[in-house]
Amino acid sequence: MSSGLERREVDLVVDHHGHDRHLWCDVEEPAEGGRGTLLIAHGFKGYKDYGMFPRLAHVAAQAGWAAVRFNFAHSGMTRNNETFERPDLFALDTWNAQVRDLVHLVAAVRNGDLTTVAPKAPILLLGHSRGGLASILAAGRGLDVDGVISVSAPADPCRLSETHRRQLEEGRGVEVRSDRTGQTLLIGPPFLHEIQSDRSGHDGPAMARKMSVPLVVLHGLEDATVDVEDARVLASHAGVEPILIEGGNHVMNVVNPHEASAPPSPQLAAVEAVLLEQLHRLEQEASSS
């Protein structure tokens, strides 16, 4: 079925408080049009081509859906995967900025600017780590989607030490290193300021409870980056059981880079199975409505 798929790059220019920002998107969809759209949101210091994302997009496209991988506008990443070309934008990143990106992406799907999918066809968000919590916050705030899958997502929006919090409160940045590129990046003061200015809107468990669409919470039992207890907390507030994956680490045991055609790890295969179940569920709901 791969021969019946189309792939293209789309550069969405979106507004962030009067400034043009870019959402670098890769779209893969059936040539005859998809039954719905899957949006894949990467995590902290991540990007659209990282690890599992190309394969998940390909699996969804083979199942008849349009799949959109994208770099968040303030990720610091462009189409050059070798470096953070815009560390200045990375320093401006916040949860609100990521939610705003998701709003722009959903609008682009509904308007036909990203995919050839019908405007009212279902949209599913799949977010990894920070992208998972951003998806929950967006859905909890009322984003027009039909479901969310979080993978390895934290429940707490601010996992900084007290020392780092004080640095941000004093107007200084917090240094973080990218082992992938060797760069030292900065988390800027706006990150903490926006959380403190709207604690309820950044409350992951509360937003999970507030969501009006289904939430599926996936987490690896061997995740050393985000504790599995976070998954239990998010799922509990959403009124669902978390799906805990045996042997799964933070990235579901997938190396980076990982070709879409390469065999999945057993843990990624488990994620794929859940994804396909959710796509099928949304198709059935759409056909019966």
N, C-alpha and C positions, 0 to 999 in steps of 0.2 A: 504493500500500500504506500510505501515511501515515495514511489515515483509519482503518486497522485498528490503530493504535497508541494506547496509553494513556500518559499522563504524570501523574506525581504527585510531590509533595514529601514526603520522610520525614525526620524529625528523630530520629536515633538518639542516645540518651543512654548513654554508655559510661563505664566506670570507669577512671580513671588514678590509681593509688596512693591510692585512697580518695576521690578527687575526681570529681564528675560533670563530664563534658565532652560537647560536642555534635558529632556528625558530621552536617552539613547535607548531605542527599543529594537529588539529582534523579534520578528513575527514569523511563525510557522503555522500553516493552516492548510486544510484540504482545498484542492483546486476548485472543487464544486461549492465551497463555502462551509463554514463550520456550524455545528449545532449549538455552540455557545463559546464563551471565551474564558480561558484560564490566564490569570495574571500572576506571575511569579515574582515575589519580592525578596530580595537578598538581605543579608544581615550586616552587622557592623564590620566595617572594613572590607565588605564583600563587593561583588559586582555580578552582572547578569550572566556571565559565562563561567562562574565559579562551580567547581565540583559537580554536584548532582543536577544543576539547573538545566543544562542542555538536554540531558536524557529525559528528565521529567517533561520538558516541553515537547520533545519528540514523541514520547509515549502518549501524551494528550492529543497531539495532532494525528497520530495513527488511529486514535480512538474516535476521530471525527470532530475534534474541537480545535479552535484557533488558540494558539499558545503564545503569550507575549512575555518575553524576558526583558527586563529594563534595568538601567542604572538609576537609582534615586538621584534627583537633581543636585543634591548636596553631598553625594557620595565621594566626590573628588575624582571619580573615574569618568573617562570618555570612552572612545572605542579603542584606545590603546591600553591593552591589559597589562602592560609591563610596568606601569607606574601610575601613581595618583597625579595626573596632570594638573588638577585644580585643588591643591591642598587648602587654598584660600576658601573654597566653597565648603570643604569638609569641616572647617572651623565654624561654619555658620549653621551646621546641621542641627535640627531639633526634631522632636516627635511631631510637632505641628507641621513642620515642613514636609515630613514624610506622609502624613495624612493628606496634606494638600496635594502632593504628587499622586496619591491614589485617587483622589477626587478628580484630578485632571485626566488620569488614565481611563477611569470609568466613563467620564464624559466623552472622551475621544472614541471609545468603543461604541457608546450609544449613538454618536454622531456619524459613525462610519469612517472616522479618520485613521483608524488603526487596523481594523479587520474588515472582512466582507460579511461578517455575521449580521443577522437581522437585529435591528435596534433593541427589540424586547427579548432577545434570546438570553438565557441565563449567563451570569458572570460568577466565577468562582475565584476567590483569592487563595493563594498558597504562599505563605510567608515563612522564611527560615530565620530562626533566632530573633534578632531585632525586627526583621521584616515580618515575623509572625505576630509580635506584639503590636507593631504599627498597623497591621491588618485588623487586629482585634479592636484597637482604639478607633480606627476608622469606621468599622462596622457598628461599634457601640455608640458612636456619635451619629449614626444614621446613614452611612454611605449605602447607596443603592446597589447592593450586590445580593447574591442568592446563597452564599455560603462562604465559610472560611476554614481553611486547614492550616493550623499552626504546627511547625516542626521545630523542636528544640527552642521554644520561645521562653523568655523570662517573664515572670509575673510582675517584677519590680521595674519601673521605668528608669530608676536611678541607682545603678549598682556601683556607685563611686564610694571611695573611702571618705571618712570625715575630713582628712587632709585635703583631698582633691575637691571636696565640696567647698571648703573654705577658700581655696584658690579661685574657684569660679565666682563665689560670692564677692571676692575682692577684685573681680574684674580681670583676673589672670586666666590664661588657658591651662589646660591639663595635657601634658604630653602623652601620646600613645604611639607605640612602635608597630609598624607593619613588618612582620617577619617575611612576608612574601616579597616586598619591594625593598626593604631595608630603610624605608623612610620614617622619619619622626613626624607625626601629625599632631594637630591640636584639637581638643574638644573646647569649644568656645563658651564664654559665660551665658549666651542665650539658651544653651541646652538646659541648664539648671534653672534659669530665671523663668522660662516658660512652664516648667513643671511646678515650680513654687507658686506661680500666678494662677494656675488652674489645676489644682491637685485632683479634683474629681474627674476632670477630663483626661487625666493621665493615669488614673487608677486602673491597672490592667484587669484585676479580678472583677471590679465593679463594671467595667465596660464589657467584660465577657458575660456578666449576668444581664446587662442591658441589651445585648444584641437581640435583634428580632429574627435573625437567620441562624441556621445550624452552625455550630462550631465543632470541629473535630480536632482534638489535641493529641499530637504524636510526640513521643520523646524517647530517646535511647536510654536504656537502663545504665549504660556506662558513660554517660555524658559527664565529662569532667569540667566543662565550661559553664553550663547552666544546670543546676541541680534538678533531678527528676521531680523533686517536691514542687517545683514551680508548675509543672504540668498538672500535678494533682490539684493544686490550688486553683488554677485557671479552669480546669474541667469541673471541679466542684461548684464553682460559682456559676458556670454555664449549665449546671444540672446534667452533666454527661460524665461518662467514664473515660479516663485517658487511655490511649492506646500506647502501651509501653513496649518498646522493641528490644528484645533480648540481644545483648551484645552491642547495641547501638551506641556510638559515640556522638559527639556534637554534630558531625557532618555525615552521619549514617555510614561511616567507614568507607567514604568515597575519596579517592585521591584527587588532587587538583593539579593540572586540568584532567578532565575525564570526558572522552569522546561520547557523543550521544549514542553511537552504535556499539560501544563497549558494553560487555555484560555488567549488570549491576551487582553490587555486594548483596548478600542476603538481607541486610538491613534496608538498603535502598529498594530492593524488590518488595519488601513489606510496605514501604511508603507508596510505591507504585500501585500496589493492590488496593490500598485505601483510596488513593486518588481515583482509580478507575471505578471503584464502587460509588464514589461521590458524583463523578461525571454521569454515570448511569442513573443514579437517583434523580439528578437534576433534569436529565432528559425525560424521564418518566413523568416528573412533575410538570414539565413544560408541555408535554403532549396531552396531559389530562386536563390542563387548565383552559 
